[in-house]
Amino acid sequence: MKRPCHADRRSRRLWPLSASALAVAAFGGFAGVTAEVARRVVIPDVSRANNTKVVHVDASEQTITLSSTPDTRLPGRYGLWVNRLSDYVRLGEIVAETPRTVTRRVLSDLPDPVRHGGASFSGWYYRDVAALGLPVQDWDVPTENGAAPAWYFPSDAPLARGCAVLVHGRGVQRNEVLRAVPVIRAQGYDCLAISYRNDGDAAASRDGRYMLGQTEWKDVDAAMREAARAGHTRFVLMGWSMGGAVCLQTAARSERTSDIAGLILESPVVDWRTVLRYQARASRIPSLVRDAAMWLVGSRLSRLVTGQRIPIDFDRLDRVAHAVDLRHPVLILHSDDDGFVPSDASHALAEARPDLVTLDTFAVARHTKLWNYDSSRWNRTITRWLASLS
């Protein structure tokens, strides 16, 4: 039998070392990807993204042709950011479609020119308060981090039924909530469209991180306190997407919970685990990475990796698990094809508390675009529900 030479023995000794090196490299890659996914959960990004393209503009016909996406194919009224997202136009009905494009009516003045290329399709519709044509006051709400700007819309009623505090979702500003002001104000409520920490308008928190409602609720509480100074003693909270999670936390944790008459939630996050698992599948993130990232933002290690001052308590944010603690009437409007925040937890909360939760489901409207898709139904549902509040 051949005696192993020095080179053979050295080769054999290197195998375990090579395997260890590969294991370390693999772990390092896994840890790096996990850290990046975790950061995406908590680091704010309020920049608009190009989610469609301008293909053609017909100024004489007042139409614009966009690349076809699930959102640009939606019926209804929307907004569109063009010209490197510096100009805004309102969009109306679809007038033509091909497998790759959608042509829509333009309901506002067209910029001259409108450049072809990247654009951002939006559910805002009202770009700013001037577009509403309603009386409005600028407020600065004092919070623990500093001032949070807000718009206050007094109703025309001689005696307001209360104040509706309107809370926008993740990655956008308070312009998102302007769609709700006319219908709520028409029911005799003053409206307060607020900003909150790390949204690009309000003062940032010390760590500059989203906490998915775990701390943002304090800014809603501060807005109610400021409205109370103006004489309000009764509140309706309305939140979109993450704003829904913020409202649910406010109702559960505020010392003013007895002053809250009810909550209206549009495309809300009721349980963050459900949302993050869904989004991970949609982004093809492996379940092992997903679970590790969720563990990370909920652990003390998050301070070192994501910059959070405190971990996120997913158990406390899960309002289905805490359905027994619900004390307020809740109206949920959610589309079963949401595409971003699945409606599963909304259904689960309605099933757990049918005594308090009214769920109105849509089928085509996608995420936070229910008003845009069918404003008549949306307004009618909210009007009836507000009328039912004692």
N, C-alpha and C positions, 0 to 999 in steps of 0.2 A: 504493500500500500504506500502510496506517495506520502512523504512527510510534508506537512504544510510548511511552506516557506514563510519568511518574514512578511512578504507582501500579502500572502493569503491571510495571515493572522491580523494584519493591520486592516485589511478590507472588512474582516468580520467584526472587528471592534468598532469600525465606523458606522456600521448599519444602525445600531441603537442610537448613536449620536445623530444620524441623519433623520431617523424617525422622530426623535425629540425635537429637532429643529423644525421639521414639518409640522409637528403638533403645535409648537409655539407659534409658528407663522399662521397656522389655521385659526388658532385661538385669537391671535392678534387681529386677523381679518374679521372674525366674527364679532369681537369686541368693538372694533371700529365701526362696523355697519350698525350694530346695536346702538352705539352711542349716537350715531347720526340720526337713526329713526327716533330715538328718545328726544333728541333736540328738536326735531320737527314738531313734536307734540306740544312743546312748551314755548318755543321761541316765536314771538309774534312776527308776522309778515303781512304788512298792510299794503304792499305794492300790488297793483293790478297786473294780471297775467293776460297775455294774448291767448285767447281761447277760440278764436275764429279768424278768418281772413276776409278782407274786402276784395271781391273779385271784379265787381263792375258797379258803376254809379250812373244812373240816368236822371239828371237834374230836371229835365223837362217833364218826366213822368213822376218825379219825387219817389224814386225807388232806389234801393241799394241791394246788391246781390252779395251774399256771404257764402263761405264754405259751409257745407251741411254738417251739423253736429246735433246730438240729442236736444240741446238747448235751443239752437237757432231754428229748429223745426217746430218748436212749441207754438201753438196758437196763442193769441193774446197781444198785450202791449209790453214793450221792454225798452231798455236803453242800450246804447252802443257807444263805446269810447273808440275814437278813430284818431288818425294823424299822430301816431306814437302816443296814444292815449291822452292827448291834450285837449281834444274837442269831443263834444257829447251831442248825440242826436237821439230823438225818440223814435221808436219803431212801432208800427202797427201790424196789420194783417199780412199774412203771406199771400202773395199774388201769383207766384210761380215756383215750381220746384223741379229739380232734376236729381238724379242719384247723388250728385256731388255738390249741388248748390241750392240755396234758398233765396228767393227774391221777396223782400218785404217793403211795404209802404213806409215812407218816412213822414212822421207827423210833426216835425219841427224844421226850422231852417237848416239847410245843408251848408256846411263850411265850404269855402271855395279856395282851394280844391279839397277833395277827399282823396287821400293817397291810398293806393292799393296796398294790400299786405296786412300785417298784424292788426287785430282789433280785439276789443274785450266786450263780450255780450253780457249784459247786466240786468238784474231784476229791479234796480233802483227806480227807474222811470222818472221820478222827480229828482233832478240833480241837486237842487238847493231849495231853501225855504221860500225864495221869491217865486218859484214855480207854483207853489200852492196858492198864492194870493190871499193869505190869511194873516191877521194880526199876530205878531210874534215878538217875544222879548228874549234878549240874550241874558242867560244866567251863568254865573260861575258857582258851581257847587263845591263847598269846602270838603275835602276828603283828607284822610290821614296822610296821603302822599302829596297833596297840593290841590290846586283848582282843577275841576272837571267841567268844561264848558257844556252848556245845555241850552236847548230851545224850549221856551215856554209858550204854549198856545192857549190863551184863555178862550173859553167857549162863549157863545152868544147868550147862553141861558142866564136869567137874572140871578139864579142861585145854582152853582155847579153841583152836580151829583157826586163829585169827587175828582181826584186827579189820577190820570192814567200815566204811569211811568213806563216809557217805551225803551226797550233795551236791545241794541243791535247784536249781531252775531260776530263770530270770529273772523278776523282779517278784514273787516270793513268798518265804516264809521256810521254815525247816527243818521246820515242821509238815508240809510236803508229803511228806517222806520217811518219815513214821511208818508208812505202809502196809507198808513193806518190813521193818520191824524184826522182827515175829513170825516170818516164814518164814526170814530169814537167821539170826536168833538160834537157831531150832530146829535149824539145821545145825551148831551149835557155835561160831558166831562172836559175839564181842562186837560191838556196833554203836555207832558214833559219828556222831551226826547234827549236822553242823556248820553254822555261819554263815560268811559271807565278806564281804569289803569291799563296802560300798555296798548291802547287802541290807536295811538298816533295823534289824538286830540287832547286827552286828559293827561295829567301828570303821571309819569311812569312810577311803578313800584321800585323799590331799592334794587331788586334783582332783575327787573325788566322782563319777567317771564309770565306767560299765561299760567293760571292755576285752575282753569277749566270750571270756574265758578266757586272754587273753594275760598278764594279771597275777594274776587270781584264783587260778590254780593254786598260787601261793605260799602261800595260806592253807590249801589242802589239804595241801601239803607240811608246813606248820607243825602241822597236826592230826596227821599221821603222826609227826612228831617228838615231840609231846606224848604220843601213845599209846606210842611207843617208850620213853619214860621210865617208863611204867607196865608195861613188860615185853614189849610186842608187837614182833615181828620179821617178821610176815607180814601183808599187807594185801590186801583186795579193795576196789576203788573202785567206787561206784555213783553214777551221775548221771542226773538228769532234764533233758531239753531243753538249755538252756545249761549246766546242770551236767554234761551229757555231754561238751560241749566242754571244760569245765574239767578233767574227769577225763582226757581224752585228752591235754591239754597237760601234766598232771601226770606221766602215764606217760612222755611223751616227754622231759621236761625236768628232772624231779626227780633229785637225787643218790641218792635211795632207790629208784630204779626197780627195782633187783634184789630189793627186798623186796616188790614188788607181784606177787601171784599171778595176778591177772586183773581184768577190768573188766566191770561190768554197766551197760548204757546203755539207758535208757527214753526213747523219742521223742527221740533225741539230735540235737544239731547237730553234724554231722561236717564240714560245709563251709559257712561263713557266706555265701559268695556265692550258693549255691543257695537258701538260706533267704531272704535279702534280696530276691533277684529274684522269688521266689515271692510274698512278702508285698507287694511293690510292685505286682505284677499284681493281687493280690486287693484292694488298696486303690485301684486304678486310678491309680497314680502313673506318669506318663509315663516311658518307659525312659531318656530323656535326663536327667531329674531324678534318677532312681534311680542311674544310672551316675555322675553328677556328685556325688551325696551319698556314694556309696561311695568315690569318689576322694578326696573331701574328708576323710572320717574316717581315710583312710589316708595323708594328706599332713601336712606340717608346718604348713599353714594351719589345721589342726583346733584347734591351741592357741588361736588367735584366735577361731574361730567357735564351736566346741563346748566349749571349756574343757579338752580333753584335755591331759595333760602330754606324751604321746607318741602318734604315729600308730599305728593298728591295722594289723598286718601280716597281710593276708588270705591271703597265700601260705603263711605259716607255720601259720595256723590250719586250712588245708585238709588234712585227714588222709587224704583219698583220694589227693591228689597225693603224699603222703608215706607211702603204704601200705607201701612197701618197708621203712620204718623201724619198723614195728609189731613189738613183741617179746613182747606178752602175749596170752594167750587173752582173747577178747572175746565177750560175749553181748549181742546187740542185740535189743530188743523194740520194734517200731515198727508203727504202724497205717498201712496204705496210704491211708487217707482222713484222715490226720492233721489237715489243715485249717490248720495253723500252721507246722509244720516238715515239709516234704515228705520222704518216705522214700527219695528218689532216691539221696542220698549214702550212706545206710545200705546200700542194695542194692549200690552201687558198691564200697564198702569190702569187703563180703562177697564180691563177685565177684573183687576184686583179691587178697584174702588168705583163701581158703577153708581154708587150713591152720590159721588162728587165729581166724577170725570165725564165730560161729554166729548166724544171723539167724532170728528167729521173728517172722513178720509176722501182724498182725491185719487185719481187713477193715472193722470198724465202730467201733472203740474211740476214734478221734479222738486228740487231743493229750494226752499224760500221763494218760490215763484208762484204761489197759489193765487195771490191777488192778481198778478199779471195774466195768469191763465184764465181766470174766471172771476173778475172783480165783483160782478153782481152777486154771485153765490157767496163769495167771501164776505162782502159787506152785509148781506142778508143774515148770514149765520152769526156774525158778531153782534149785529143789531138785536136779534132775538135773544141771544145769550145775555147781553147786558141788561135788556129789559127784564130778564128773569131774576136778576140779582135783587135780594131784599135790601 
